[in-house]
Amino acid sequence: MENAPGAEAVPSFETSPERYRHWRLRLDGELATLALDVQEDGGLRPGYALKLNSYDLGVDLELADAVQRLRFEHPEVRAVVITSARERVFSAGANIYMLGTSSHPFKVNFCKFTNETRLAIEDASARSGLGFVAALNGTASGGGYELALCCDQILLADDGSSAVSLPEVPRLGVLPGTGGLTRLVDKRKVRRDRADFLCTAAEGVKGQRAAEWRLVDAVAPKSRFAKAALDLARALAARSDRPRGAVGIRLGPISPYRSVSLLPHPEARMAELTVRGPVEPPPGGAGGLSGLGARAWALQAFRELDDALLHLRFNHPETGTLVLKTRGDPRLLLQWDRFLAEHSSDWLAREVLLHQKRVLQRLDLTSKSLFAAIDGGSCFAGCLAELALAADRSFMLDDPARPVAIELGPPNSGALPMLNGVSRLAARVQRPEELPALLGHGAFSPGEAVDAGLVTFAPDALDWDDELRLAVEERSSLSPDALTGMEANLRFAGPETMETKIFGRLSAWQNWIFQRPNAAGEHGALKAYGQAGRRPRFDPRRT
């Protein structure tokens, strides 16, 4: 029986190394080690034991935090070894009993968050010069192997028992839900017949065969394993462009919010999310950004926005529509945008821009209808104009008594791309030849914004309240499932990438399979798992 939403509420998405229960972070000059040591009784909620280094959302929240802190607090670190503090097991993947006792929305959101965390690791490698080695000193199954797949190098212990496996299909009747299928063939270029064998052989693949099939990059006996892992990490560190001698900034607590407010309206199944622009201009140079640290508006506001989006996802599942608003001075905001663009070669400015990109991508993946309300006092300019461009519909007040504008800036030209590598402006307009003129236009009035394709409607003051209210009410009357599918198809116009395959194809199938009786029914594989004498009974019809 599925839990009520309240039973799965997540009180906080914040943590820090001194509070970690499941990961050990060790720093050693240009190298860092993240060792997985999951506490069996440390689940996010009662009812399951985290055996064999299996994980739940709480474990992954710590991993996401550690990667974020390595990027901002430790610029001296150039490579990270991810390994296990346990003998003979790296990770058994997502905890099956946790999945089996979770509601369908929680399962889907859990998988979505773990996907985003692994993509953040790959983003750190591709754009922050932070290399990752997965040192598999024991068996890596399911999500444990999927964590390894997002690393640059995978080293497997050649001890006769350690293996890599994706056993979800044969054992659970579901899919490797955090990118395993896609990364095997798209990233590691594993032949699909060999990938087929791996994904249907519960025991996995060991030793030299795993290396020959490109499932891992290298194998090493236990006597040489630690040195081999360090050698791989040092080779990655040697190629890094992270600055030597730079001093990181401390990521303090996010709450209480200063730049973001979230106002739920449960009776209407909607919420208002308002982001306030900066109240001070940017510092005089890149060094000033370090002096501001995490208090810098461009970082603090987006950390708050990220936290608010996670609360909406996990703690407000019945909120169907999110109305996006902004407040502030567009001129100050555009100054911040230009400052970050001019100093994008500085390591910290680069990390701030990359963080803004990841937060906006989380917004794109939000299973809520997104409406932008551009009214008096709004600050939809530059990086905050991305909120309007991300929206499924946007409404801009046309009232001469309260002039409103939307203005593009450096971030809208592609610095903050969607998961398919396309800017939201290009995806919205779909006419590449018009982009230079739009980016150089300056402030758009309501009429100009409608003509340019930047907003959907521009009601006058008389119709503004009613038109927005009716749009929200209409949205609430439609099927949430159909809306989620529709929005996910429409938001990512353009090319397909590994990331869009993971979210748009793999996650959609997993979402469906999680609800099917063969997986989640009374005789399904998830229900039968771990119960002596019980085997799943599958409906043989393919649909």
C-alpha positions in Angstrom: 0.0 0.0 0.0 1.4 3.4 -1.0 2.3 5.9 1.7 0.4 9.2 2.0 2.5 12.2 0.7 3.0 13.5 4.2 4.8 10.3 5.3 7.5 11.0 2.7 8.0 14.8 3.3 11.6 15.8 3.2 12.2 18.4 6.0 15.5 19.7 4.6 17.6 19.4 1.5 20.6 21.0 3.2 23.5 19.2 4.7 27.3 19.7 5.2 30.3 17.4 5.7 30.2 17.5 9.5 26.7 16.1 9.3 27.3 13.4 6.7 26.2 9.9 7.9 27.0 7.9 4.7 30.0 9.5 3.0 33.5 10.2 4.2 35.2 13.1 2.4 39.0 13.2 2.7 41.2 15.9 1.1 44.8 15.4 0.1 46.1 18.3 -1.9 44.9 18.1 -5.5 43.1 14.8 -4.8 40.0 14.1 -2.8 38.4 10.8 -1.8 34.7 10.2 -1.3 34.2 6.9 0.4 30.7 5.4 0.7 30.0 4.0 4.1 26.2 3.8 4.4 24.8 3.4 7.9 22.2 0.7 7.8 19.9 2.4 10.3 20.4 5.8 8.7 17.5 5.8 6.2 15.6 9.0 5.6 12.4 7.4 7.0 11.7 4.2 9.1 10.9 0.8 7.5 14.0 -0.3 5.7 17.7 -1.0 6.4 20.4 0.3 4.0 22.4 -2.9 3.7 25.3 -3.5 1.3 25.9 0.3 0.8 22.5 0.6 -0.8 21.2 4.1 -0.8 18.1 6.3 -0.4 17.5 10.0 -1.0 19.4 10.9 2.1 22.6 9.2 0.8 22.3 11.0 -2.5 21.6 14.4 -0.9 25.0 14.0 0.8 26.7 13.1 -2.5 25.2 16.1 -4.2 26.3 18.4 -1.4 29.9 16.9 -1.5 30.2 17.5 -5.2 28.9 21.1 -4.9 31.3 21.8 -2.0 34.3 20.4 -4.0 33.4 22.8 -6.8 33.1 26.0 -4.6 35.0 25.4 -1.4 38.0 23.4 -2.7 39.3 24.8 -6.1 42.6 23.1 -5.3 41.1 19.7 -5.8 41.6 18.5 -9.4 40.4 14.9 -9.2 38.2 12.8 -7.0 38.2 9.1 -6.2 34.8 7.7 -5.4 35.1 4.3 -3.6 33.7 2.3 -0.8 34.7 2.1 2.8 33.4 -1.5 2.9 35.2 -4.6 1.9 34.0 -6.5 -1.2 31.1 -4.3 -1.9 31.0 -0.9 -3.6 27.2 -0.3 -3.7 24.1 -2.5 -4.2 22.4 0.6 -5.7 19.0 2.1 -4.7 17.5 0.3 -1.7 14.8 -2.0 -2.9 12.7 -2.0 0.3 12.7 1.8 0.2 11.4 1.7 -3.4 8.9 -1.0 -2.6 7.4 1.0 0.3 7.4 4.4 -1.5 4.6 6.1 -3.3 4.8 6.3 -7.0 5.5 10.1 -7.0 8.3 9.6 -4.5 9.9 6.8 -6.6 9.9 9.0 -9.7 11.2 12.1 -7.9 13.9 10.0 -6.2 15.1 8.7 -9.6 15.0 12.2 -11.1 17.1 13.6 -8.3 19.7 10.8 -8.6 19.9 11.5 -12.3 20.5 15.2 -11.7 23.2 14.4 -9.2 25.1 12.2 -11.6 24.7 14.7 -14.4 26.2 17.3 -12.0 29.3 15.0 -11.6 29.6 14.8 -15.4 29.2 18.6 -15.6 31.9 19.1 -13.1 34.2 16.9 -15.2 33.4 18.5 -18.5 33.3 22.1 -17.5 35.0 22.6 -14.1 38.1 20.5 -14.6 37.2 18.1 -11.8 38.0 14.5 -12.8 36.3 11.5 -11.2 37.6 8.0 -10.8 35.2 5.2 -9.6 37.4 2.8 -7.7 35.2 -0.3 -7.4 36.8 -2.3 -4.6 33.8 -4.6 -4.6 30.7 -5.4 -6.6 28.8 -2.5 -8.0 25.1 -3.3 -8.8 22.3 -1.2 -10.2 22.5 2.3 -9.1 26.0 1.6 -7.7 27.3 0.8 -11.2 25.3 3.8 -12.6 27.2 6.0 -10.2 30.4 4.6 -11.6 29.3 5.1 -15.2 29.1 8.9 -14.7 32.8 9.0 -13.7 35.6 9.6 -16.2 37.5 6.3 -15.3 36.2 3.1 -13.7 38.6 0.7 -12.0 37.3 -2.7 -10.9 39.0 -5.0 -8.4 40.1 -8.2 -10.1 39.5 -10.6 -7.3 37.3 -13.3 -8.7 34.1 -12.0 -7.1 33.8 -8.2 -7.8 31.4 -7.5 -10.7 29.5 -4.8 -12.3 25.8 -5.4 -13.0 22.5 -3.8 -13.9 20.1 -6.4 -12.5 16.9 -4.4 -12.5 15.2 -6.2 -15.4 15.7 -9.8 -14.3 15.3 -9.2 -10.5 12.9 -6.3 -10.2 11.0 -6.0 -13.4 12.0 -2.3 -13.8 14.8 -0.4 -15.6 18.2 0.9 -14.5 16.6 4.2 -13.7 19.6 6.6 -13.3 21.0 6.5 -16.8 22.6 3.1 -17.0 21.1 2.0 -20.3 21.9 5.3 -22.0 25.4 5.7 -20.6 26.4 2.2 -21.6 25.8 2.7 -25.3 26.0 6.5 -25.8 28.8 7.3 -23.4 30.9 4.2 -23.1 30.1 2.9 -26.6 29.3 -0.6 -25.4 28.0 -2.8 -28.2 24.3 -3.2 -27.7 24.3 -7.0 -27.8 26.8 -7.0 -24.9 24.7 -4.3 -23.1 21.7 -6.6 -23.6 23.5 -9.5 -22.0 24.7 -7.3 -19.1 21.2 -6.0 -18.4 19.6 -9.4 -18.3 22.3 -11.3 -16.4 21.7 -10.6 -12.7 25.2 -11.7 -11.7 26.8 -9.2 -14.0 30.3 -9.3 -15.5 33.7 -9.6 -13.8 37.3 -9.0 -14.3 39.0 -8.9 -17.7 35.7 -9.4 -19.6 34.3 -6.3 -18.0 37.4 -4.4 -19.3 37.3 -6.0 -22.8 33.6 -5.0 -23.1 34.4 -1.4 -22.0 32.1 -1.8 -19.0 35.1 -0.6 -17.0 38.4 1.0 -18.0 40.8 -1.1 -16.1 41.1 -4.0 -13.6 43.7 -4.5 -10.8 44.3 -7.1 -8.2 43.8 -6.1 -4.6 47.5 -5.9 -4.0 47.8 -3.0 -6.6 44.3 -1.6 -6.5 44.9 1.4 -4.3 47.9 2.5 -6.3 46.1 2.0 -9.6 43.2 4.2 -8.5 45.6 7.0 -7.4 47.5 6.7 -10.7 44.3 7.2 -12.6 43.3 10.2 -10.4 46.7 11.8 -10.8 46.5 11.5 -14.6 43.1 13.2 -14.6 44.5 15.9 -12.2 47.3 16.6 -14.6 44.8 17.6 -17.3 42.7 19.8 -15.1 42.5 23.6 -15.7 41.4 24.3 -12.1 43.4 27.1 -10.6 46.4 26.5 -8.4 46.6 28.6 -5.3 43.0 29.7 -5.4 41.0 30.0 -2.2 37.5 28.6 -2.1 34.4 30.1 -0.6 32.3 28.6 2.2 28.8 27.6 1.3 26.8 28.5 4.3 23.2 27.7 5.1 20.6 28.5 2.4 17.8 29.4 4.8 16.3 31.7 5.6 15.7 32.8 2.1 16.6 36.4 1.2 15.9 36.5 -2.6 13.2 33.8 -3.1 9.7 33.4 -1.7 7.5 30.4 -2.2 3.7 30.8 -1.5 1.6 27.7 -1.9 -2.1 27.9 -2.6 -3.2 24.3 -1.8 -6.9 25.0 -2.5 -6.1 26.1 -6.0 -3.4 23.4 -6.5 -0.9 26.2 -7.5 2.0 28.1 -6.0 3.7 31.4 -6.6 7.4 31.5 -6.7 9.0 35.0 -6.6 12.7 35.7 -7.2 14.0 39.1 -6.2 16.8 40.7 -8.2 20.0 42.2 -6.6 19.9 45.3 -4.5 23.6 46.1 -5.0 25.8 46.3 -8.1 28.4 43.6 -8.7 31.9 44.0 -7.2 34.6 45.8 -9.1 36.5 42.7 -10.2 36.7 38.9 -9.9 38.5 39.2 -6.6 35.5 41.0 -5.2 33.3 38.1 -6.1 35.5 35.9 -3.8 35.1 38.5 -1.1 31.3 38.3 -1.3 31.4 34.5 -1.3 28.1 32.7 -1.1 26.4 36.0 -0.2 26.8 37.1 -3.8 23.4 37.6 -5.3 24.1 35.6 -8.4 24.9 32.5 -6.3 22.7 33.0 -3.2 19.5 33.6 -5.2 20.0 30.5 -7.4 20.9 28.3 -4.4 17.6 29.4 -2.8 15.7 28.8 -6.1 17.2 25.3 -6.3 16.1 24.5 -2.7 12.6 25.9 -3.4 12.3 23.7 -6.5 13.2 20.6 -4.5 10.7 21.4 -1.8 8.0 21.8 -4.5 9.0 18.5 -6.1 9.0 16.4 -2.9 6.7 18.2 -0.5 4.0 19.7 -2.7 3.1 16.9 -5.1 -0.5 18.1 -5.5 0.7 21.6 -6.6 0.1 21.4 -10.4 0.8 25.0 -11.6 3.8 27.2 -10.6 3.4 30.9 -11.3 6.8 32.5 -11.7 7.3 36.1 -10.7 10.2 38.4 -10.2 10.8 41.7 -8.5 13.7 44.2 -8.6 15.7 46.6 -10.7 16.5 45.1 -14.2 19.5 47.5 -14.6 21.3 46.0 -11.5 20.5 42.5 -12.7 22.0 43.1 -16.1 25.1 44.6 -14.5 25.5 41.3 -12.6 25.0 39.3 -15.9 27.6 41.4 -17.7 30.0 41.1 -14.8 29.8 37.3 -14.8 30.2 37.2 -18.6 33.3 39.4 -18.5 34.9 37.3 -15.8 33.8 33.9 -17.0 37.5 32.8 -17.2 37.8 33.2 -13.5 37.1 29.9 -11.7 34.5 31.2 -9.3 32.5 33.2 -11.9 32.6 30.1 -14.0 31.2 28.0 -11.1 28.4 30.5 -10.4 27.3 30.5 -14.1 27.4 26.7 -14.1 25.3 26.6 -11.0 22.8 28.9 -12.5 22.6 26.6 -15.5 22.0 23.5 -13.4 19.3 25.2 -11.4 17.4 26.3 -14.5 17.7 22.8 -15.9 16.1 21.5 -12.7 13.3 24.1 -13.4 12.9 22.7 -17.0 12.5 19.2 -15.5 9.9 20.3 -12.9 6.7 18.3 -13.3 4.5 21.4 -12.8 2.9 23.7 -15.4 5.1 26.8 -15.5 3.3 30.2 -16.0 5.3 33.4 -15.9 3.5 36.5 -14.7 5.3 39.7 -15.9 3.6 42.6 -14.2 4.5 45.9 -12.5 7.8 45.8 -10.6 9.0 42.7 -12.5 12.6 42.0 -13.1 12.5 39.6 -16.0 15.9 40.5 -17.5 19.0 38.5 -18.3 19.3 35.4 -16.2 15.8 35.9 -14.7 14.4 36.3 -18.2 15.3 32.6 -18.5 12.3 32.0 -16.1 9.9 33.4 -18.6 11.6 31.6 -21.5 11.3 28.4 -19.5 7.6 28.9 -18.9 5.0 26.9 -20.7 3.0 30.2 -21.0 3.9 33.7 -20.2 1.6 36.7 -19.5 2.9 40.2 -19.7 0.8 43.1 -18.3 0.1 45.8 -20.9 -0.7 48.9 -18.8 0.7 52.3 -19.7 0.3 53.4 -16.1 2.6 50.7 -15.0 5.2 50.2 -17.7 6.6 46.6 -17.9 9.5 45.4 -19.9 11.5 42.2 -20.6 15.1 42.5 -21.6 17.6 40.0 -22.8 21.3 39.9 -21.9 24.5 37.8 -22.1 23.0 34.7 -20.4 20.2 34.4 -23.0 22.6 33.8 -25.9 23.5 30.3 -24.8 25.5 30.6 -21.5 22.7 28.8 -19.6 21.6 26.1 -22.1 18.9 23.5 -21.6 19.8 19.8 -21.3 19.8 19.5 -25.1 22.5 22.2 -25.4 20.1 24.7 -26.9 19.3 28.1 -25.3 15.8 28.7 -24.1 15.6 31.7 -26.4 16.5 29.6 -29.5 14.0 26.9 -28.4 11.3 29.5 -28.0 11.8 31.5 -31.2 12.9 28.6 -33.5 14.2 31.1 -36.0 18.0 31.2 -35.6 18.4 34.1 -38.0 16.4 36.4 -35.7 18.4 35.7 -32.6 21.1 38.5 -33.0 18.4 41.2 -33.5 16.5 40.0 -30.4 19.6 39.9 -28.3 20.6 43.4 -29.3 17.1 44.9 -29.1 17.1 46.2 -25.5 14.0 46.4 -23.5 10.8 44.9 -25.1 7.4 46.5 -24.4 4.5 44.1 -24.1 3.5 44.5 -27.7 7.0 44.0 -28.9 7.5 41.0 -26.7 4.4 39.3 -28.1 5.5 40.1 -31.7 9.0 38.7 -31.0 7.6 35.5 -29.5 9.1 36.2 -26.1 5.7 36.0 -24.3 2.4 34.3 -25.0 -0.2 37.0 -24.1 -0.2 40.6 -23.1 -3.6 41.3 -21.3 -4.5 44.9 -20.4 -5.1 46.0 -16.8 -8.8 45.3 -17.0 -8.3 41.6 -18.1 -5.0 40.8 -16.3 -6.4 39.2 -13.0 -9.1 37.3 -14.7 -7.0 36.0 -17.6 -4.3 34.7 -15.3 -6.9 33.2 -12.9 -8.8 31.4 -15.6 -5.6 30.0 -17.1 -4.6 28.5 -13.7 -8.2 27.2 -13.1 -8.3 25.6 -16.6 -4.9 24.0 -16.0 -6.1 22.5 -12.7 -9.1 20.8 -14.5 -6.8 18.8 -16.9 -5.2 15.4 -16.3 -1.9 15.9 -14.4 -0.4 12.8 -16.1 -1.3 14.1 -19.6 0.0 17.6 -18.8 3.3 16.1 -17.5 3.7 14.1 -20.7 2.7 17.1 -22.9 5.1 19.5 -21.2 8.0 17.2 -21.3 7.6 16.8 -25.0 7.1 20.5 -25.8 9.9 22.0 -23.5 12.8 20.4 -25.3 12.5 21.4 -29.0 15.6 20.7 -30.9 18.3 18.0 -30.8 18.4 15.0 -28.5 21.4 14.4 -26.2 22.4 11.8 -23.7 20.7 14.0 -21.0 17.4 14.4 -22.8 17.4 10.6 -23.6 17.8 9.9 -19.9 15.0 12.2 -18.8 12.7 12.2 -21.8 13.0 8.6 -22.8 14.4 6.4 -20.0 12.6 8.3 -17.1 9.3 8.3 -19.0 9.5 4.5 -19.5 10.6 3.9 -15.9 7.7 6.1 -14.7 5.3 3.9 -16.7 6.9 0.6 -15.6 6.9 1.6 -12.0 3.1 1.5 -12.1 2.6 -1.7 -14.0 1.5 -4.8 -12.1 4.5 -6.8 -13.3 6.7 -4.4 -11.2 4.5 -2.9 -8.5 1.4 -5.2 -8.4 0.7 -7.6 -5.6 2.5 -10.4 -7.5 5.1 -8.0 -9.1 8.8 -8.3 -8.8 9.2 -5.3 -6.4 6.7 -6.9 -4.0 8.3 -10.4 -4.2 11.9 -9.2 -3.9 13.6 -10.6 -0.8 10.7 -12.7 0.4 11.6 -16.4 0.7 9.5 -18.7 -1.4 7.9 -15.9 -3.4 8.5 -15.4 -7.1 7.0 -12.7 -9.3 4.1 -13.6 -11.6 4.2 -11.7 -14.8 1.4 -10.9 -17.1 2.9 -12.2 -20.4 1.2 -9.7 -22.7 3.5 -7.1 -24.2 2.1 -3.6 -24.6 
